[in-house]
Amino acid sequence: MFTVPSASAATMAEIERLLRFDTTSRDSNLPLIDHVAAVLGDLGIESTLVPSPDGAKANLLATIPAADGSVRGGIVLSGHTDVVPVDGQAWSSAPFEPEVRDGRLYARGSADMKSFLGVLLAKAPAMASARLAEPIHLALSYDEEVGCVGAIDLVAEIERRGIEPRGCVVGEPTSMRIVRGHKSMNVFRVDVRGLAAHSSLTPQGENAIVAAAELVRFVQGVADELRAEGPFDEGYVVPFTTVSVNRIDGGIAINTIPAECTVHFEFRALTTVDHEALVERFRAECRRIEAGMRERHPGASVTLTTTAAAPGVDTPADADIVALAAAWGAEPSDDKVTYGTEAGLFAQAGIPTVVCGPGDIAQAHAPDEFIELEQIARCEAFVDRLIAALSTQETA
């Protein structure tokens, strides 16, 4: 058993500073990124910003070199800087004004996942002063909450530099348990275009909603098939690939044949599922529906667009990063989680990755989001042990 100290005042102060930045995904994260870069810069740690295409947001990659100056290998500590909206939620306190009550820290992002980032920043002086045997890389992303968008270029930058880390810890809230697996996340929009007409003249129109309904039935049929036939992985609460239609927009009036309808659906797949083959099934159905519509109206179309995608991860139980995380004080487990993270992108790049961070995912995205202060203390102890384990025992 590890003895867990109380969360330090320095860490609490840094977490609270981060929480005061409103980094809702629809807004810029640059003020927070500039703050992180400044904190690291004061310690002599150089940060590289990897901007979004429009320049409104940025990822940050910073390396604390080993004592011999090397930057290859080592461990990546990764987290996202954005948070979900608070719109329409009833909070007991201002969501971007952190407040401690009854052993909990309340604020948007307290659990998901600025407490982890605050611990990293508070421990950065220790990282910078340690005589490291191998480097530590800090990787902060934007727009994780809207489909792991920023991390794509962040991981690409790690690959471009040839850093080749030997492991990565993504600090999403797991109550400091080691999570080795999660499903992929794949989100689609299907735009159906027909032909408008007065509802009393149905033969003169091409009903986009009716065509969209065909697609909805097909998607649900695939969902039912995967639920019944698998493949299965009993490590998950829901042990099969899930598929669901979650939003439909269409029509302008009750007396008008709708010319347009949009269907939004997703699937969350086990790593054993052939992702491309599953996507092709949906594309083929869209082509079939479109062909039928065009027999009646040549201008009709059914277009499938991938709006978000992030790969799953299934790190082997015997991977070094699993044993390392346990040695640093994380709780060993065989848990796999239903939600997605950026871990799959690191794993896809050949970097063995686990998800492990302070806080409970049950509090994420909810009104009055909070993290237990004890969880912050456990994360501090984890990072302290990581630094010690990566440090050489040789004297200068």
C-alpha positions in Angstrom: 0.0 0.0 0.0 1.2 3.5 -0.8 0.7 6.3 1.7 -1.2 9.2 0.1 -0.3 12.7 1.2 -2.6 15.7 1.1 -2.7 17.7 -2.1 -0.2 20.5 -2.0 -1.0 24.1 -2.0 1.1 24.7 -5.1 -0.8 22.0 -7.0 -4.2 23.3 -5.9 -3.2 26.8 -6.9 -2.1 25.7 -10.4 -5.3 23.6 -10.9 -7.5 26.6 -9.9 -5.6 28.8 -12.4 -6.3 26.4 -15.2 -9.9 26.0 -14.2 -10.5 29.8 -14.5 -9.7 29.6 -18.3 -13.0 29.0 -20.1 -11.7 26.5 -22.7 -15.1 25.3 -23.9 -14.3 23.5 -27.2 -16.2 26.2 -29.3 -13.8 28.8 -28.0 -10.0 29.3 -28.2 -7.6 27.6 -25.8 -4.8 29.9 -26.5 -4.8 31.9 -23.2 -4.4 28.6 -21.3 -1.7 27.4 -23.7 0.2 30.7 -23.4 0.0 30.3 -19.6 1.4 26.8 -19.7 4.2 27.9 -22.1 5.1 30.7 -19.8 5.2 28.5 -16.7 7.4 26.0 -18.5 9.5 28.8 -20.1 10.4 30.2 -16.7 11.9 26.7 -15.9 13.9 26.7 -19.1 11.6 24.2 -20.7 10.9 25.0 -24.4 7.4 24.5 -25.7 6.4 23.9 -29.3 2.9 24.9 -30.4 1.1 22.9 -33.0 -1.7 25.2 -34.2 -5.2 24.4 -35.5 -5.7 25.1 -39.2 -7.4 28.5 -38.4 -4.8 29.4 -35.8 -7.5 29.9 -33.1 -6.3 27.0 -31.0 -3.1 25.1 -30.4 -1.6 21.9 -29.1 1.5 22.1 -26.9 4.5 19.7 -26.9 7.3 20.2 -24.4 10.2 17.9 -23.6 12.2 17.8 -20.4 15.5 16.2 -21.7 17.4 13.6 -19.9 20.5 14.6 -18.0 22.7 13.8 -21.0 20.6 16.0 -23.2 18.8 13.2 -25.1 15.2 13.7 -26.0 14.4 10.3 -27.5 12.5 7.7 -25.7 11.0 8.4 -22.3 7.4 8.8 -21.2 4.6 11.0 -22.6 2.2 12.5 -20.2 -0.8 13.7 -22.2 -4.1 15.5 -21.6 -6.6 17.7 -23.4 -7.2 21.4 -22.5 -10.8 21.8 -23.7 -14.0 21.3 -21.7 -17.6 20.7 -22.6 -20.2 23.5 -22.5 -22.1 24.4 -19.3 -25.1 25.7 -21.4 -28.5 24.8 -19.8 -26.9 23.2 -16.7 -27.9 24.2 -13.2 -24.7 24.8 -11.2 -24.5 25.5 -7.4 -21.5 27.7 -8.0 -19.9 29.5 -11.0 -18.6 26.8 -13.2 -15.3 28.6 -14.1 -14.7 29.9 -10.5 -13.3 26.9 -8.7 -14.7 26.2 -5.2 -13.7 23.7 -2.6 -16.5 22.2 -0.6 -16.5 19.1 1.7 -13.3 17.7 0.4 -14.2 18.3 -3.3 -13.0 20.8 -5.9 -16.0 22.0 -8.0 -15.6 23.6 -11.5 -16.0 22.7 -15.1 -13.0 20.6 -16.0 -12.1 19.7 -12.5 -12.4 16.0 -13.2 -12.1 16.1 -17.0 -9.2 16.9 -17.0 -7.5 20.0 -15.7 -6.6 18.5 -12.3 -4.2 16.2 -14.1 -2.8 19.1 -16.1 -2.4 21.2 -13.0 -0.5 18.4 -11.3 1.9 18.2 -14.3 2.5 22.0 -14.2 3.0 22.0 -10.4 5.5 19.1 -10.7 7.3 20.7 -13.7 9.9 22.3 -11.4 10.8 18.9 -10.0 10.9 17.5 -13.6 13.2 20.3 -14.7 15.6 19.9 -11.7 15.7 16.1 -11.7 18.7 14.3 -13.1 16.6 12.3 -15.6 17.8 9.1 -17.1 15.3 9.5 -19.9 13.1 12.4 -21.0 9.6 13.3 -20.0 7.3 14.7 -22.7 4.2 16.9 -21.9 1.6 16.8 -24.6 -1.5 19.0 -24.3 -4.2 19.0 -27.0 -7.2 21.0 -28.1 -10.7 19.8 -29.2 -10.6 16.3 -27.6 -14.2 16.8 -26.6 -15.4 17.2 -30.2 -13.6 14.1 -31.6 -10.0 14.0 -30.6 -9.3 16.6 -33.3 -6.1 18.3 -32.1 -4.3 15.2 -31.0 -4.0 14.0 -34.6 -1.5 16.7 -35.4 0.1 16.5 -31.9 0.9 12.8 -32.3 2.1 13.5 -35.9 4.5 16.1 -34.5 5.9 13.5 -32.0 6.3 11.1 -34.9 7.9 13.8 -37.1 10.5 14.5 -34.4 11.4 10.8 -34.1 11.0 10.9 -30.4 9.9 7.3 -30.1 8.6 7.3 -26.5 8.5 4.0 -24.8 5.2 4.7 -23.2 2.4 7.2 -22.7 -0.1 8.0 -19.9 -3.3 9.8 -20.9 -4.6 11.4 -17.7 -8.3 11.1 -18.3 -10.3 10.5 -15.1 -10.1 6.8 -14.1 -9.9 7.2 -10.3 -6.2 6.5 -10.8 -6.9 3.0 -12.1 -4.9 1.7 -15.1 -7.2 1.4 -18.1 -5.8 -0.6 -21.0 -8.6 -0.5 -23.5 -11.5 1.5 -25.0 -13.5 1.3 -28.1 -13.0 3.5 -31.2 -15.4 6.5 -31.7 -16.8 7.1 -35.2 -19.4 9.8 -36.0 -21.1 10.3 -39.3 -23.5 12.8 -41.0 -25.6 11.7 -43.9 -27.1 14.5 -46.0 -30.1 13.4 -48.1 -31.2 15.7 -50.9 -34.6 15.2 -52.7 -37.1 17.5 -54.3 -39.6 19.8 -52.6 -43.2 19.9 -53.7 -46.6 20.7 -52.3 -47.8 17.8 -50.1 -50.9 17.4 -52.2 -48.7 16.6 -55.2 -46.5 13.9 -53.8 -45.5 12.4 -57.2 -43.9 15.7 -58.1 -41.5 15.6 -55.1 -38.8 13.3 -53.8 -39.2 12.9 -50.0 -35.8 13.2 -48.3 -37.2 12.1 -44.9 -38.6 8.9 -46.3 -35.2 8.1 -47.9 -33.5 9.0 -44.6 -35.8 6.6 -42.8 -34.5 3.8 -45.0 -31.0 4.6 -43.8 -32.1 4.7 -40.2 -33.7 1.3 -40.4 -30.5 -0.1 -42.0 -28.3 1.4 -39.3 -30.5 -0.1 -36.6 -30.3 -3.4 -38.4 -26.5 -3.3 -38.2 -26.7 -2.4 -34.5 -29.0 -5.4 -33.9 -26.7 -7.7 -35.8 -23.6 -6.7 -33.9 -25.4 -6.9 -30.6 -26.6 -10.5 -31.4 -23.6 -11.8 -33.3 -20.6 -9.9 -31.9 -17.7 -10.0 -31.8 -17.7 -9.7 -28.1 -15.2 -8.5 -25.4 -16.4 -9.2 -21.9 -13.9 -6.6 -20.5 -16.5 -4.0 -21.4 -19.8 -3.1 -19.6 -21.3 -3.2 -23.1 -19.3 -6.1 -24.6 -20.1 -5.5 -28.3 -19.8 -2.7 -30.9 -22.6 -0.2 -30.5 -24.3 1.6 -33.4 -26.9 4.4 -32.9 -28.8 7.1 -34.7 -28.7 10.1 -32.4 -30.1 13.1 -34.4 -32.3 13.8 -37.4 -33.0 17.2 -39.0 -35.4 17.6 -41.9 -38.5 19.3 -43.3 -39.7 22.9 -43.3 -43.5 22.6 -43.1 -46.3 20.1 -42.7 -47.6 20.7 -46.2 -44.3 20.5 -48.0 -42.5 17.4 -49.3 -39.1 17.7 -47.6 -36.2 18.3 -50.0 -33.5 17.9 -47.3 -32.9 15.6 -44.3 -29.7 15.0 -42.3 -29.1 12.0 -40.2 -26.4 11.8 -37.6 -25.2 8.4 -36.3 -22.2 6.8 -34.7 -20.6 3.5 -33.9 -18.2 2.7 -31.1 -16.2 -0.4 -32.1 -14.2 -3.0 -30.5 -10.6 -3.1 -31.8 -11.4 -6.6 -33.2 -14.0 -5.1 -35.6 -12.9 -4.4 -39.2 -13.5 -0.6 -39.1 -13.2 0.0 -42.8 -15.5 -2.8 -43.7 -18.1 -1.5 -41.4 -17.9 2.0 -42.8 -18.2 0.6 -46.3 -21.4 -1.1 -45.4 -22.9 2.2 -44.5 -21.5 3.8 -47.7 -22.9 1.0 -49.8 -26.4 1.5 -48.3 -26.2 5.3 -49.0 -25.3 4.5 -52.6 -28.2 2.1 -52.9 -30.7 4.6 -51.5 -29.4 7.3 -53.7 -29.7 5.1 -56.8 -33.4 4.5 -56.0 -34.1 8.2 -55.5 -32.4 9.1 -58.8 -34.7 6.9 -60.7 -37.4 9.4 -59.8 -35.3 12.5 -59.5 -31.9 12.7 -61.2 -30.7 15.5 -58.9 -31.1 13.5 -55.7 -28.1 12.6 -53.6 -27.2 10.8 -50.3 -23.8 11.8 -49.0 -22.0 10.3 -46.0 -19.4 12.3 -44.2 -17.2 11.3 -41.3 -17.4 14.2 -38.8 -15.2 12.7 -36.0 -13.2 9.6 -35.5 -10.7 8.3 -32.9 -9.2 4.9 -32.9 -9.6 2.5 -30.0 -6.9 1.0 -27.9 -6.2 -2.4 -26.4 -2.8 -2.4 -24.7 -1.6 -5.9 -23.7 -1.6 -6.6 -20.0 2.1 -7.5 -20.2 3.1 -4.2 -21.8 5.9 -2.3 -20.0 3.8 0.8 -19.6 1.2 -1.2 -17.6 3.8 -2.4 -15.1 5.4 1.0 -14.9 2.1 2.7 -14.1 1.5 0.2 -11.4 5.0 0.8 -9.9 4.3 4.5 -9.9 1.2 3.9 -7.7 -1.7 3.5 -10.1 -4.2 0.8 -9.3 -3.8 -2.3 -11.5 -7.0 -3.3 -13.2 -8.3 -5.2 -16.3 -10.9 -2.5 -16.8 -11.9 -1.3 -20.3 -14.1 1.8 -20.7 -16.9 2.7 -23.0 -15.8 6.3 -23.5 -13.2 7.3 -26.0 -9.9 9.1 -25.4 -6.8 10.2 -27.3 -5.0 7.0 -26.2 -5.9 5.3 -29.4 -4.0 7.9 -31.5 -0.8 7.3 -29.5 -1.2 3.6 -29.7 -1.8 3.8 -33.4 1.6 5.6 -33.7 3.3 2.6 -32.0 3.5 4.2 -28.5 2.2 1.8 -25.8 -0.4 3.7 -23.9 -2.6 3.5 -20.8 -5.3 5.8 -19.5 -4.9 6.8 -15.9 -5.8 10.0 -14.2 -7.5 11.5 -11.1 -11.2 11.9 -10.8 -14.3 9.9 -11.7 -15.6 9.9 -15.3 -19.1 9.8 -13.7 -18.6 13.5 -12.8 -17.3 14.6 -16.2 -19.6 16.8 -18.3 -22.2 17.0 -15.5 -23.4 20.1 -13.6 -21.5 20.7 -10.4 -18.6 18.7 -11.9 -16.1 17.9 -9.1 -13.0 16.0 -8.1 -12.2 14.5 -4.7 -9.1 16.3 -3.3 -7.8 12.8 -2.3 -7.7 12.0 -6.0 -5.5 15.0 -6.7 -3.1 13.9 -3.9 -2.9 10.4 -5.4 -2.1 11.9 -8.8 0.7 14.0 -7.2 2.2 10.9 -5.6 2.0 9.1 -8.9 3.9 11.9 -10.7 6.5 12.1 -7.9 7.2 8.4 -8.2 7.4 8.7 -12.0 10.0 11.4 -11.7 12.0 9.4 -9.2 11.8 6.3 -11.3 13.0 8.0 -14.4 15.9 9.7 -12.6 19.4 8.5 -12.6 21.0 7.7 -9.2 24.3 9.1 -10.4 25.5 12.3 -8.8 26.4 15.3 -10.9 
